[in-house]
Amino acid sequence: MVAVKAGDRIELHFAATSTSGELVATSAGGPALQMQAGGSDVIAGLSMGVLGMRVGESKTLYLSANEAFGAETPGVERWIASDRLPESVCVGDVVRISMAGMSALLWVVEESDAGFRVSTQHPLAGEPLQLDIELVALDPR
């Protein structure tokens, strides 16, 4: 059986657990995650952690904060007026905005009469992460 190498397109099922044991994301009951091994379309620890795996293999990855969603960075939260975001926005939503020809993801952290407090940083930034993964398909390049 062929092992995953950088550049291969793969599909996998996963369960992501925080250090407190809380399940924070899973593909269970849904489609497998499609990604490029060794690429930049998913967190670094997952992208590199699949290298060498074979279809049908399962493993557990223990990722540092830097391998997961990065270190926590102070000062990345801002208040935005309600009229600058879609009307249906709620705390916990992720919103893509475009400004000055650039695009960014914002995590909605808090709502008040003045608007919304948003962050450009993933809510799990600064946290280690456990990923239980199973490789279900491989398209070698």
TORPA-4810 file (N, C-alpha, C, O; in nm, 3 decimals):
<nodes>
NODE_1_0.083_-0.118_0.000_0.000_0.000_0.000_0.088_0.125_0.000_0.195_0.128_0.062_M
NODE_2_0.043_0.228_-0.070_0.119_0.353_-0.085_0.103_0.440_0.039_-0.005_0.450_0.096_V
NODE_3_0.214_0.502_0.081_0.212_0.593_0.196_0.192_0.737_0.148_0.235_0.772_0.038_A
NODE_4_0.130_0.819_0.229_0.105_0.959_0.198_0.238_1.034_0.193_0.324_1.018_0.280_V
NODE_5_0.253_1.117_0.089_0.368_1.206_0.079_0.319_1.348_0.053_0.205_1.369_0.012_K
NODE_6_0.405_1.444_0.075_0.369_1.585_0.055_0.316_1.606_-0.086_0.375_1.558_-0.183_A
NODE_7_0.206_1.677_-0.097_0.144_1.707_-0.226_0.029_1.614_-0.261_-0.051_1.647_-0.349_G
NODE_8_0.018_1.499_-0.194_-0.093_1.407_-0.220_-0.224_1.468_-0.172_-0.227_1.537_-0.071_D
NODE_9_-0.331_1.443_-0.245_-0.465_1.480_-0.200_-0.518_1.362_-0.119_-0.509_1.247_-0.162_R
NODE_10_-0.573_1.390_-0.002_-0.621_1.283_0.085_-0.757_1.318_0.142_-0.802_1.433_0.136_I
NODE_11_-0.822_1.217_0.197_-0.947_1.236_0.272_-0.931_1.164_0.404_-0.879_1.053_0.410_E
NODE_12_-0.976_1.229_0.511_-0.966_1.167_0.643_-1.083_1.207_0.730_-1.146_1.311_0.711_L
NODE_13_-1.109_1.121_0.827_-1.205_1.156_0.931_-1.124_1.195_1.054_-1.014_1.143_1.076_H
NODE_14_-1.179_1.285_1.133_-1.105_1.335_1.249_-1.198_1.368_1.364_-1.318_1.391_1.346_F
NODE_15_-1.140_1.370_1.482_-1.205_1.423_1.602_-1.099_1.507_1.673_-0.991_1.456_1.705_A
NODE_16_-1.129_1.633_1.698_-1.036_1.725_1.765_-1.085_1.747_1.907_-1.201_1.780_1.930_A
NODE_17_-0.993_1.730_2.003_-1.027_1.741_2.144_-0.934_1.841_2.211_-0.813_1.840_2.188_T
NODE_18_-0.991_1.928_2.295_-0.910_2.024_2.369_-0.841_1.953_2.486_-0.872_1.837_2.515_S
NODE_19_-0.749_2.022_2.552_-0.680_1.963_2.666_-0.774_1.933_2.782_-0.742_1.851_2.868_T
NODE_20_-0.890_1.999_2.785_-0.989_1.971_2.890_-1.073_1.848_2.857_-1.157_1.806_2.937_S
NODE_21_-1.051_1.791_2.738_-1.126_1.673_2.696_-1.252_1.705_2.618_-1.326_1.614_2.581_G
NODE_22_-1.278_1.834_2.592_-1.397_1.875_2.517_-1.377_1.849_2.367_-1.275_1.888_2.310_E
NODE_23_-1.474_1.783_2.305_-1.473_1.763_2.161_-1.501_1.897_2.095_-1.610_1.953_2.115_L
NODE_24_-1.407_1.951_2.017_-1.425_2.084_1.959_-1.459_2.080_1.811_-1.510_2.178_1.757_V
NODE_25_-1.432_1.969_1.744_-1.467_1.954_1.603_-1.457_1.807_1.566_-1.375_1.733_1.620_A
NODE_26_-1.542_1.765_1.472_-1.538_1.627_1.426_-1.599_1.617_1.287_-1.683_1.698_1.248_T
NODE_27_-1.555_1.517_1.214_-1.617_1.489_1.084_-1.714_1.372_1.095_-1.774_1.332_0.995_S
NODE_28_-1.731_1.317_1.215_-1.822_1.204_1.236_-1.962_1.241_1.189_-2.014_1.348_1.219_A
NODE_29_-2.022_1.150_1.115_-2.157_1.173_1.066_-2.164_1.263_0.944_-2.273_1.294_0.896_G
NODE_30_-2.049_1.304_0.894_-2.045_1.392_0.777_-1.939_1.345_0.679_-1.880_1.238_0.697_G
NODE_31_-1.915_1.424_0.577_-1.814_1.386_0.479_-1.674_1.396_0.538_-1.650_1.471_0.633_P
NODE_32_-1.584_1.319_0.483_-1.444_1.323_0.523_-1.383_1.458_0.485_-1.425_1.520_0.387_A
NODE_33_-1.285_1.502_0.562_-1.211_1.623_0.531_-1.119_1.595_0.412_-1.045_1.497_0.413_L
NODE_34_-1.124_1.681_0.310_-1.036_1.670_0.194_-0.927_1.774_0.209_-0.955_1.889_0.239_Q
NODE_35_-0.802_1.733_0.187_-0.690_1.825_0.206_-0.569_1.779_0.127_-0.566_1.667_0.074_M
NODE_36_-0.470_1.865_0.119_-0.343_1.832_0.057_-0.242_1.806_0.168_-0.219_1.892_0.253_Q
NODE_37_-0.182_1.689_0.167_-0.081_1.654_0.267_0.041_1.745_0.251_0.087_1.768_0.139_A
NODE_38_0.091_1.795_0.362_0.208_1.883_0.359_0.177_2.022_0.308_0.269_2.101_0.288_G
NODE_39_0.050_2.054_0.285_0.011_2.184_0.231_-0.027_2.281_0.341_-0.004_2.256_0.460_G
NODE_40_-0.086_2.393_0.300_-0.121_2.498_0.397_-0.272_2.520_0.409_-0.315_2.622_0.462_S
NODE_41_-0.352_2.425_0.359_-0.498_2.445_0.365_-0.560_2.401_0.497_-0.680_2.423_0.519_D
NODE_42_-0.483_2.340_0.586_-0.528_2.302_0.721_-0.416_2.337_0.819_-0.309_2.380_0.778_V
NODE_43_-0.441_2.318_0.949_-0.338_2.349_1.048_-0.213_2.264_1.024_-0.222_2.150_0.978_I
NODE_44_-0.098_2.321_1.055_0.033_2.260_1.023_0.049_2.121_1.083_0.097_2.030_1.015_A
NODE_45_0.010_2.103_1.208_0.029_1.973_1.273_-0.047_1.861_1.204_0.002_1.749_1.199_G
NODE_46_-0.165_1.890_1.152_-0.242_1.790_1.078_-0.179_1.767_0.942_-0.161_1.653_0.900_L
NODE_47_-0.146_1.874_0.873_-0.088_1.864_0.739_0.038_1.777_0.737_0.058_1.696_0.647_S
NODE_48_0.123_1.796_0.838_0.247_1.720_0.846_0.225_1.583_0.912_0.297_1.488_0.883_M
NODE_49_0.127_1.574_1.001_0.103_1.452_1.076_0.052_1.336_0.993_0.062_1.221_1.036_G
NODE_50_-0.003_1.363_0.876_-0.055_1.256_0.791_0.052_1.193_0.703_0.032_1.085_0.647_V
NODE_51_0.168_1.259_0.691_0.274_1.206_0.605_0.316_1.068_0.653_0.339_1.046_0.772_L
NODE_52_0.325_0.974_0.559_0.364_0.837_0.591_0.248_0.745_0.624_0.266_0.624_0.634_G
NODE_53_0.128_0.801_0.642_0.012_0.716_0.672_-0.033_0.641_0.548_0.000_0.678_0.436_M
NODE_54_-0.108_0.534_0.571_-0.165_0.454_0.463_-0.317_0.447_0.481_-0.366_0.459_0.594_R
NODE_55_-0.391_0.428_0.372_-0.536_0.421_0.377_-0.578_0.313_0.477_-0.524_0.202_0.476_V
NODE_56_-0.673_0.347_0.563_-0.722_0.256_0.666_-0.651_0.272_0.799_-0.697_0.221_0.901_G
NODE_57_-0.538_0.343_0.800_-0.461_0.363_0.923_-0.522_0.474_1.007_-0.573_0.573_0.954_E
NODE_58_-0.518_0.456_1.138_-0.563_0.558_1.233_-0.447_0.594_1.324_-0.359_0.512_1.348_S
NODE_59_-0.447_0.717_1.373_-0.347_0.758_1.471_-0.395_0.879_1.547_-0.489_0.947_1.506_K
NODE_60_-0.328_0.905_1.657_-0.357_1.021_1.740_-0.240_1.117_1.732_-0.125_1.078_1.752_T
NODE_61_-0.270_1.243_1.702_-0.169_1.348_1.697_-0.188_1.438_1.819_-0.300_1.479_1.849_L
NODE_62_-0.079_1.467_1.888_-0.082_1.560_2.000_-0.009_1.686_1.953_0.113_1.686_1.939_Y
NODE_63_-0.084_1.792_1.929_-0.029_1.912_1.868_-0.006_2.022_1.971_-0.090_2.047_2.057_L
NODE_64_0.109_2.086_1.961_0.133_2.206_2.042_0.046_2.318_1.988_-0.011_2.307_1.879_S
NODE_65_0.035_2.426_2.064_-0.044_2.541_2.016_0.007_2.590_1.882_-0.072_2.623_1.794_A
NODE_66_0.139_2.594_1.864_0.195_2.642_1.737_0.164_2.548_1.621_0.151_2.594_1.508_N
NODE_67_0.151_2.419_1.647_0.118_2.323_1.542_-0.033_2.323_1.513_-0.077_2.276_1.408_E
NODE_68_-0.110_2.377_1.606_-0.257_2.380_1.591_-0.299_2.515_1.534_-0.283_2.538_1.414_A
NODE_69_-0.351_2.605_1.616_-0.401_2.734_1.568_-0.310_2.850_1.602_-0.350_2.966_1.591_F
NODE_70_-0.188_2.820_1.644_-0.089_2.924_1.670_-0.096_2.975_1.813_-0.187_2.943_1.890_G
NODE_71_0.003_3.056_1.847_0.011_3.115_1.980_-0.097_3.221_1.996_-0.141_3.283_1.899_A
NODE_72_-0.140_3.239_2.118_-0.237_3.345_2.147_-0.167_3.480_2.136_-0.060_3.499_2.194_E
NODE_73_-0.226_3.571_2.063_-0.168_3.703_2.039_-0.257_3.810_2.099_-0.373_3.823_2.058_T
NODE_74_-0.206_3.885_2.196_-0.290_3.992_2.253_-0.311_4.105_2.152_-0.229_4.127_2.062_P
NODE_75_-0.422_4.176_2.168_-0.447_4.294_2.086_-0.508_4.267_1.950_-0.506_4.356_1.864_G
NODE_76_-0.562_4.148_1.927_-0.619_4.118_1.795_-0.772_4.130_1.795_-0.838_4.092_1.698_V
NODE_77_-0.827_4.182_1.904_-0.971_4.200_1.911_-1.005_4.347_1.891_-0.933_4.436_1.936_E
NODE_78_-1.117_4.372_1.823_-1.163_4.508_1.795_-1.315_4.512_1.804_-1.381_4.409_1.787_R
NODE_79_-1.369_4.629_1.830_-1.513_4.650_1.825_-1.550_4.698_1.685_-1.482_4.784_1.628_W
NODE_80_-1.658_4.643_1.631_-1.708_4.683_1.499_-1.856_4.718_1.514_-1.931_4.647_1.581_I
NODE_81_-1.897_4.827_1.452_-2.037_4.868_1.455_-2.124_4.761_1.391_-2.085_4.697_1.294_A
NODE_82_-2.242_4.741_1.446_-2.335_4.638_1.398_-2.365_4.650_1.250_-2.381_4.549_1.182_S
NODE_83_-2.373_4.772_1.199_-2.409_4.792_1.058_-2.297_4.755_0.962_-2.318_4.757_0.841_D
NODE_84_-2.178_4.720_1.012_-2.066_4.680_0.925_-2.058_4.529_0.906_-1.974_4.480_0.831_R
NODE_85_-2.148_4.456_0.975_-2.151_4.310_0.965_-2.289_4.266_0.918_-2.385_4.342_0.931_L
NODE_86_-2.301_4.146_0.863_-2.433_4.098_0.821_-2.533_4.101_0.936_-2.497_4.083_1.052_P
NODE_87_-2.658_4.126_0.903_-2.763_4.143_1.003_-2.782_4.020_1.092_-2.820_4.033_1.209_E
NODE_88_-2.757_3.902_1.038_-2.784_3.778_1.111_-2.668_3.732_1.200_-2.674_3.622_1.256_S
NODE_89_-2.563_3.811_1.215_-2.444_3.770_1.290_-2.477_3.751_1.438_-2.550_3.830_1.499_V
NODE_90_-2.421_3.643_1.495_-2.438_3.612_1.637_-2.302_3.581_1.698_-2.207_3.549_1.626_C
NODE_91_-2.293_3.590_1.830_-2.171_3.550_1.900_-2.140_3.404_1.866_-2.228_3.319_1.869_V
NODE_92_-2.015_3.377_1.833_-1.972_3.243_1.794_-1.960_3.224_1.644_-1.898_3.129_1.598_G
NODE_93_-2.018_3.316_1.566_-2.009_3.307_1.420_-1.869_3.342_1.371_-1.794_3.413_1.438_D
NODE_94_-1.837_3.292_1.253_-1.716_3.330_1.181_-1.763_3.405_1.057_-1.848_3.356_0.983_V
NODE_95_-1.707_3.524_1.036_-1.750_3.610_0.926_-1.628_3.645_0.841_-1.521_3.677_0.894_V
NODE_96_-1.644_3.637_0.709_-1.537_3.682_0.618_-1.569_3.825_0.578_-1.678_3.853_0.530_R
NODE_97_-1.472_3.915_0.597_-1.492_4.054_0.557_-1.384_4.093_0.456_-1.277_4.032_0.450_I
NODE_98_-1.414_4.193_0.378_-1.317_4.247_0.282_-1.303_4.396_0.309_-1.402_4.469_0.319_S
NODE_99_-1.178_4.440_0.320_-1.148_4.581_0.340_-1.019_4.613_0.267_-0.922_4.536_0.274_M
NODE_100_-1.017_4.724_0.199_-0.897_4.771_0.130_-0.838_4.663_0.040_-0.716_4.649_0.031_A
NODE_101_-0.924_4.587_-0.027_-0.878_4.485_-0.121_-0.827_4.358_-0.056_-0.777_4.270_-0.125_G
NODE_102_-0.839_4.347_0.076_-0.793_4.228_0.147_-0.913_4.160_0.213_-1.015_4.223_0.239_M
NODE_103_-0.899_4.030_0.238_-1.004_3.952_0.300_-0.953_3.894_0.431_-0.836_3.858_0.442_S
NODE_104_-1.040_3.885_0.532_-1.001_3.829_0.662_-1.119_3.757_0.725_-1.234_3.792_0.700_A
NODE_105_-1.089_3.656_0.806_-1.190_3.590_0.887_-1.194_3.656_1.023_-1.091_3.686_1.082_L
NODE_106_-1.315_3.679_1.073_-1.334_3.736_1.206_-1.421_3.642_1.288_-1.523_3.593_1.240_L
NODE_107_-1.380_3.617_1.411_-1.459_3.539_1.504_-1.536_3.637_1.591_-1.477_3.726_1.653_W
NODE_108_-1.667_3.623_1.596_-1.751_3.713_1.675_-1.748_3.666_1.821_-1.792_3.555_1.852_V
NODE_109_-1.697_3.752_1.909_-1.670_3.716_2.047_-1.777_3.767_2.143_-1.812_3.697_2.238_V
NODE_110_-1.829_3.888_2.119_-1.922_3.950_2.213_-2.011_4.048_2.139_-1.971_4.107_2.039_E
NODE_111_-2.133_4.065_2.189_-2.226_4.162_2.131_-2.267_4.262_2.238_-2.286_4.226_2.354_E
NODE_112_-2.281_4.388_2.198_-2.332_4.491_2.289_-2.415_4.588_2.207_-2.428_4.572_2.086_S
NODE_113_-2.470_4.688_2.272_-2.547_4.791_2.201_-2.459_4.866_2.101_-2.508_4.917_2.001_D
NODE_114_-2.329_4.872_2.128_-2.235_4.945_2.042_-2.194_4.865_1.919_-2.143_4.923_1.823_A
NODE_115_-2.214_4.736_1.921_-2.172_4.653_1.808_-2.121_4.519_1.853_-2.171_4.460_1.948_G
NODE_116_-2.019_4.471_1.782_-1.964_4.338_1.810_-1.814_4.348_1.837_-1.742_4.422_1.771_F
NODE_117_-1.769_4.269_1.936_-1.625_4.252_1.957_-1.585_4.131_1.874_-1.642_4.023_1.889_R
NODE_118_-1.487_4.150_1.786_-1.442_4.044_1.696_-1.292_4.022_1.712_-1.220_4.109_1.761_V
NODE_119_-1.249_3.903_1.671_-1.107_3.868_1.679_-1.062_3.810_1.547_-1.139_3.740_1.481_S
NODE_120_-0.939_3.837_1.509_-0.882_3.777_1.388_-0.812_3.646_1.421_-0.751_3.584_1.334_T
NODE_121_-0.822_3.605_1.544_-0.752_3.486_1.591_-0.853_3.376_1.622_-0.958_3.401_1.680_Q
NODE_122_-0.820_3.253_1.583_-0.908_3.139_1.611_-0.928_3.126_1.762_-0.835_3.149_1.839_H
NODE_123_-1.049_3.090_1.807_-1.075_3.077_1.950_-0.983_2.976_2.022_-0.965_2.986_2.143_P
NODE_124_-0.926_2.881_1.949_-0.837_2.783_2.012_-0.690_2.822_2.003_-0.602_2.743_2.037_L
NODE_125_-0.661_2.943_1.957_-0.522_2.989_1.954_-0.464_2.983_2.095_-0.530_3.020_2.192_A
NODE_126_-0.341_2.937_2.105_-0.275_2.925_2.234_-0.302_2.793_2.304_-0.248_2.769_2.412_G
NODE_127_-0.385_2.708_2.245_-0.422_2.580_2.308_-0.361_2.462_2.234_-0.363_2.458_2.111_E
NODE_128_-0.305_2.366_2.308_-0.267_2.239_2.244_-0.394_2.166_2.199_-0.503_2.199_2.245_P
NODE_129_-0.380_2.071_2.112_-0.496_2.002_2.055_-0.462_1.855_2.033_-0.351_1.822_1.992_L
NODE_130_-0.558_1.769_2.060_-0.544_1.627_2.027_-0.631_1.599_1.905_-0.749_1.635_1.903_Q
NODE_131_-0.575_1.534_1.804_-0.649_1.496_1.684_-0.644_1.345_1.667_-0.536_1.288_1.656_L
NODE_132_-0.759_1.281_1.665_-0.769_1.140_1.631_-0.810_1.135_1.485_-0.915_1.187_1.449_D
NODE_133_-0.727_1.074_1.402_-0.751_1.076_1.257_-0.752_0.935_1.198_-0.685_0.845_1.248_I
NODE_134_-0.828_0.920_1.091_-0.829_0.796_1.013_-0.823_0.833_0.866_-0.909_0.905_0.816_E
NODE_135_-0.722_0.783_0.797_-0.706_0.811_0.654_-0.800_0.720_0.576_-0.792_0.597_0.588_L
NODE_136_-0.890_0.779_0.495_-0.989_0.699_0.422_-0.966_0.698_0.271_-1.019_0.610_0.203_V
NODE_137_-0.890_0.791_0.218_-0.863_0.792_0.073_-0.733_0.865_0.044_-0.695_0.957_0.116_A
NODE_138_-0.666_0.824_-0.062_-0.539_0.882_-0.103_-0.535_0.891_-0.254_-0.561_0.793_-0.324_L
NODE_139_-0.502_1.009_-0.306_-0.482_1.033_-0.448_-0.337_1.080_-0.465_-0.308_1.200_-0.457_D
NODE_140_-0.245_0.983_-0.489_-0.103_1.020_-0.496_-0.073_1.116_-0.612_-0.136_1.109_-0.718_P
NODE_141_0.021_1.205_-0.590_0.063_1.300_-0.695_0.200_1.264_-0.744_0.253_1.331_-0.832_R
</nodes>
